[in-house]
Amino acid sequence: MYVDEHGKPVEEEPEEQAKDPEAGYFEVWEENWEAAQLFRSLSTQWIVIVGLGGAVYQGLDYNRVEATMRLMGIESSLRLFQKIQTMEAAGAKAMNDH
């Protein structure tokens, strides 16, 4: 399954040149779709420390992760949590390396 840069599913597979993440499309494997949708829903739930050096994204607020899962009707599991943590680590690195 492919999604655009906003996380919206794309009905048809993009042209070969559009598959590059720089073009705004990326592939999400079906077994990761639930985690990707959850992670997308958590975009405003980051713990951010602001100081003289700027903002540092520490990670997700796990209380809010759990609340979001309940609101979305997603059953909690260790595997899902591990997927979210993997995306969290990559997201924090990307946002903090700006």
DRENVEXTOR-330935 format. One record per atom (N, C-alpha, C, CB): residue number from 1; residue in three letters; atom name; x, y, z. Coordinates in steps of 0.2 Angstrom, whole numbers, m for minus. Glycine has a CB too. Layout:
<recs>
k r a x y z
NUM ALA CA X Y Z
...
</recs>
This chain:
<recs>
k r a x y z
1 MET N 4 m6 0
1 MET CA 0 0 0
1 MET C 5 6 0
1 MET CB m5 0 6
2 TYR N 3 11 m4
2 TYR CA 6 17 m4
2 TYR C 2 23 m1
2 TYR CB 8 19 m11
3 VAL N 6 28 2
3 VAL CA 2 33 5
3 VAL C 6 40 3
3 VAL CB 2 33 13
4 ASP N 3 45 3
4 ASP CA 6 52 1
4 ASP C 9 55 7
4 ASP CB 1 57 m2
5 GLU N 12 61 6
5 GLU CA 16 64 11
5 GLU C 12 65 18
5 GLU CB 19 70 9
6 HIS N 5 65 17
6 HIS CA 1 67 23
6 HIS C m2 60 26
6 HIS CB m5 71 20
7 GLY N 0 55 23
7 GLY CA m2 48 26
7 GLY C m8 46 23
7 GLY CB m2 49 33
8 LYS N m11 49 18
8 LYS CA m17 47 15
8 LYS C m16 41 10
8 LYS CB m21 53 12
9 PRO N m20 36 10
9 PRO CA m19 30 6
9 PRO C m20 33 m1
9 PRO CB m23 24 7
10 VAL N m16 30 m6
10 VAL CA m16 31 m13
10 VAL C m19 25 m16
10 VAL CB m9 33 m16
11 GLU N m24 26 m20
11 GLU CA m28 20 m23
11 GLU C m24 16 m28
11 GLU CB m34 23 m26
12 GLU N m20 20 m32
12 GLU CA m16 16 m37
12 GLU C m9 17 m35
12 GLU CB m18 19 m44
13 GLU N m5 12 m37
13 GLU CA 2 12 m36
13 GLU C 5 18 m40
13 GLU CB 6 6 m38
14 PRO N 9 23 m37
14 PRO CA 12 28 m41
14 PRO C 17 26 m46
14 PRO CB 16 33 m36
15 GLU N 18 31 m51
15 GLU CA 23 29 m56
15 GLU C 30 28 m53
15 GLU CB 23 35 m61
16 GLU N 34 24 m56
16 GLU CA 40 22 m54
16 GLU C 44 28 m51
16 GLU CB 44 19 m59
17 GLN N 44 34 m54
17 GLN CA 48 39 m52
17 GLN C 45 43 m46
17 GLN CB 49 45 m57
18 ALA N 39 42 m45
18 ALA CA 35 44 m39
18 ALA C 36 40 m32
18 ALA CB 28 45 m40
19 LYS N 39 34 m33
19 LYS CA 40 30 m27
19 LYS C 46 32 m23
19 LYS CB 42 23 m30
20 ASP N 50 37 m25
20 ASP CA 55 39 m21
20 ASP C 52 44 m16
20 ASP CB 60 44 m26
21 PRO N 54 42 m9
21 PRO CA 51 46 m4
21 PRO C 51 54 m5
21 PRO CB 54 44 3
22 GLU N 57 56 m8
22 GLU CA 57 63 m10
22 GLU C 52 66 m14
22 GLU CB 64 65 m13
23 ALA N 48 61 m18
23 ALA CA 43 63 m22
23 ALA C 36 64 m18
23 ALA CB 42 59 m28
24 GLY N 36 62 m11
24 GLY CA 31 63 m7
24 GLY C 27 56 m6
24 GLY CB 26 68 m10
25 TYR N 29 51 m9
25 TYR CA 25 44 m8
25 TYR C 30 39 m5
25 TYR CB 23 42 m15
26 PHE N 27 35 m1
26 PHE CA 31 29 2
26 PHE C 27 23 3
26 PHE CB 34 32 8
27 GLU N 30 18 3
27 GLU CA 26 11 4
27 GLU C 26 9 11
27 GLU CB 29 6 m1
28 VAL N 20 7 13
28 VAL CA 19 4 20
28 VAL C 16 m3 19
28 VAL CB 13 9 24
29 TRP N 20 m7 22
29 TRP CA 18 m14 21
29 TRP C 12 m15 25
29 TRP CB 24 m19 24
30 GLU N 8 m20 23
30 GLU CA 1 m21 26
30 GLU C 2 m22 33
30 GLU CB m2 m27 22
31 GLU N 7 m26 35
31 GLU CA 7 m28 42
31 GLU C 9 m22 47
31 GLU CB 12 m34 43
32 ASN N 11 m17 44
32 ASN CA 13 m11 47
32 ASN C 8 m5 47
32 ASN CB 20 m8 45
33 TRP N 3 m6 43
33 TRP CA m2 m1 42
33 TRP C m5 2 48
33 TRP CB m8 m4 37
34 GLU N m7 m3 53
34 GLU CA m10 0 59
34 GLU C m6 4 63
34 GLU CB m13 m6 63
35 ALA N 1 2 63
35 ALA CA 6 6 67
35 ALA C 7 13 64
35 ALA CB 12 2 68
36 ALA N 7 13 57
36 ALA CA 8 19 53
36 ALA C 2 24 54
36 ALA CB 9 17 46
37 GLN N m4 21 54
37 GLN CA m10 25 55
37 GLN C m9 28 62
37 GLN CB m16 21 54
38 LEU N m8 24 67
38 LEU CA m7 26 74
38 LEU C m2 32 75
38 LEU CB m6 20 79
39 PHE N 4 30 72
39 PHE CA 9 35 73
39 PHE C 8 42 70
39 PHE CB 16 32 69
40 ARG N 4 41 64
40 ARG CA 2 48 61
40 ARG C m3 51 65
40 ARG CB m2 46 54
41 SER N m7 48 69
41 SER CA m12 51 73
41 SER C m8 54 79
41 SER CB m17 46 76
42 LEU N m2 52 81
42 LEU CA 1 55 87
42 LEU C 6 61 85
42 LEU CB 6 49 89
43 SER N 5 64 79
43 SER CA 10 69 77
43 SER C 10 75 82
43 SER CB 8 72 70
44 THR N 5 76 86
44 THR CA 5 82 91
44 THR C 6 79 98
44 THR CB m2 85 90
45 GLN N 8 73 99
45 GLN CA 9 71 106
45 GLN C 16 70 108
45 GLN CB 6 64 106
46 TRP N 21 74 105
46 TRP CA 28 73 106
46 TRP C 29 77 113
46 TRP CB 32 76 101
47 ILE N 34 75 117
47 ILE CA 37 79 122
47 ILE C 43 83 119
47 ILE CB 39 74 128
48 VAL N 42 89 120
48 VAL CA 47 94 117
48 VAL C 50 98 122
48 VAL CB 44 98 111
49 ILE N 57 98 123
49 ILE CA 60 102 128
49 ILE C 63 108 124
49 ILE CB 66 98 131
50 VAL N 61 114 126
50 VAL CA 63 120 123
50 VAL C 68 124 128
50 VAL CB 57 125 121
51 GLY N 74 126 125
51 GLY CA 79 129 129
51 GLY C 83 134 124
51 GLY CB 84 125 132
52 LEU N 88 137 127
52 LEU CA 92 142 123
52 LEU C 95 139 116
52 LEU CB 98 145 127
53 GLY N 96 133 116
53 GLY CA 98 129 110
53 GLY C 93 127 105
53 GLY CB 102 123 112
54 GLY N 87 129 107
54 GLY CA 81 127 102
54 GLY C 77 122 105
54 GLY CB 84 125 96
55 ALA N 73 118 101
55 ALA CA 68 113 103
55 ALA C 72 106 102
55 ALA CB 62 113 99
56 VAL N 71 102 107
56 VAL CA 73 95 107
56 VAL C 67 90 107
56 VAL CB 78 93 112
57 TYR N 66 86 102
57 TYR CA 60 81 103
57 TYR C 63 75 106
57 TYR CB 58 79 95
58 GLN N 60 74 113
58 GLN CA 62 69 117
58 GLN C 59 62 115
58 GLN CB 61 70 124
59 GLY N 53 62 113
59 GLY CA 49 56 112
59 GLY C 42 57 113
59 GLY CB 52 50 116
60 LEU N 38 52 112
60 LEU CA 31 53 112
60 LEU C 29 52 120
60 LEU CB 27 47 108
61 ASP N 23 55 121
61 ASP CA 20 55 128
61 ASP C 16 48 128
61 ASP CB 16 61 130
62 TYR N 19 43 131
62 TYR CA 15 36 131
62 TYR C 8 36 134
62 TYR CB 20 31 134
63 ASN N 7 41 139
63 ASN CA 0 41 141
63 ASN C m5 43 136
63 ASN CB 0 46 147
64 ARG N m2 48 131
64 ARG CA m6 50 126
64 ARG C m7 45 120
64 ARG CB m4 56 123
65 VAL N m1 41 120
65 VAL CA m2 35 115
65 VAL C m7 30 117
65 VAL CB 5 32 115
66 GLU N m7 28 123
66 GLU CA m12 24 125
66 GLU C m19 27 124
66 GLU CB m11 22 133
67 ALA N m20 33 126
67 ALA CA m27 36 125
67 ALA C m29 36 118
67 ALA CB m27 43 128
68 THR N m24 38 114
68 THR CA m26 38 106
68 THR C m28 31 104
68 THR CB m20 41 102
69 MET N m24 26 106
69 MET CA m26 19 104
69 MET C m33 17 106
69 MET CB m21 14 107
70 ARG N m35 19 112
70 ARG CA m42 18 115
70 ARG C m47 22 110
70 ARG CB m43 20 122
71 LEU N m45 28 109
71 LEU CA m50 32 105
71 LEU C m51 29 98
71 LEU CB m48 39 104
72 MET N m45 26 95
72 MET CA m45 23 88
72 MET C m48 16 88
72 MET CB m38 23 85
73 GLY N m49 13 94
73 GLY CA m51 6 95
73 GLY C m46 1 93
73 GLY CB m57 5 90
74 ILE N m40 3 94
74 ILE CA m34 m2 93
74 ILE C m32 m5 99
74 ILE CB m28 3 90
75 GLU N m32 m12 99
75 GLU CA m30 m16 104
75 GLU C m22 m16 105
75 GLU CB m32 m24 103
76 SER N m20 m15 112
76 SER CA m13 m14 114
76 SER C m10 m21 113
76 SER CB m13 m12 121
77 SER N m4 m21 110
77 SER CA 1 m27 110
77 SER C 8 m24 110
77 SER CB m1 m31 104
78 LEU N 12 m29 113
78 LEU CA 19 m27 113
78 LEU C 22 m26 106
78 LEU CB 23 m33 116
79 ARG N 20 m30 101
79 ARG CA 23 m29 94
79 ARG C 21 m22 91
79 ARG CB 20 m34 90
80 LEU N 15 m20 93
80 LEU CA 13 m13 90
80 LEU C 17 m8 94
80 LEU CB 5 m12 92
81 PHE N 18 m9 100
81 PHE CA 22 m4 104
81 PHE C 29 m3 102
81 PHE CB 22 m6 112
82 GLN N 32 m9 100
82 GLN CA 39 m9 97
82 GLN C 39 m6 90
82 GLN CB 41 m17 96
83 LYS N 34 m7 86
83 LYS CA 34 m3 80
83 LYS C 33 4 81
83 LYS CB 28 m5 76
84 ILE N 29 7 86
84 ILE CA 28 14 87
84 ILE C 35 16 90
84 ILE CB 23 15 92
85 GLN N 38 13 94
85 GLN CA 45 15 97
85 GLN C 50 15 91
85 GLN CB 47 10 102
86 THR N 50 11 86
86 THR CA 55 11 81
86 THR C 53 18 77
86 THR CB 54 5 76
87 MET N 47 19 75
87 MET CA 46 25 71
87 MET C 47 31 76
87 MET CB 38 25 69
88 GLU N 46 31 82
88 GLU CA 47 37 87
88 GLU C 55 38 86
88 GLU CB 45 35 94
89 ALA N 59 33 87
89 ALA CA 66 34 87
89 ALA C 69 37 80
89 ALA CB 70 28 88
90 ALA N 66 35 75
90 ALA CA 68 38 68
90 ALA C 65 45 68
90 ALA CB 65 33 62
91 GLY N 59 46 70
91 GLY CA 56 53 70
91 GLY C 60 58 74
91 GLY CB 49 53 72
92 ALA N 62 56 80
92 ALA CA 65 60 84
92 ALA C 72 62 81
92 ALA CB 67 57 91
93 LYS N 76 57 78
93 LYS CA 82 58 75
93 LYS C 81 63 69
93 LYS CB 85 52 73
94 ALA N 76 62 65
94 ALA CA 75 67 59
94 ALA C 73 74 62
94 ALA CB 69 64 55
95 MET N 69 74 67
95 MET CA 67 81 69
95 MET C 73 85 73
95 MET CB 61 81 73
96 ASN N 77 81 76
96 ASN CA 82 84 80
96 ASN C 89 85 76
96 ASN CB 84 79 86
97 ASP N 89 82 70
97 ASP CA 95 83 66
97 ASP C 94 89 61
97 ASP CB 96 77 62
98 HIS N 89 93 62
98 HIS CA 88 98 57
98 HIS C 93 103 58
98 HIS CB 81 101 58
</recs>
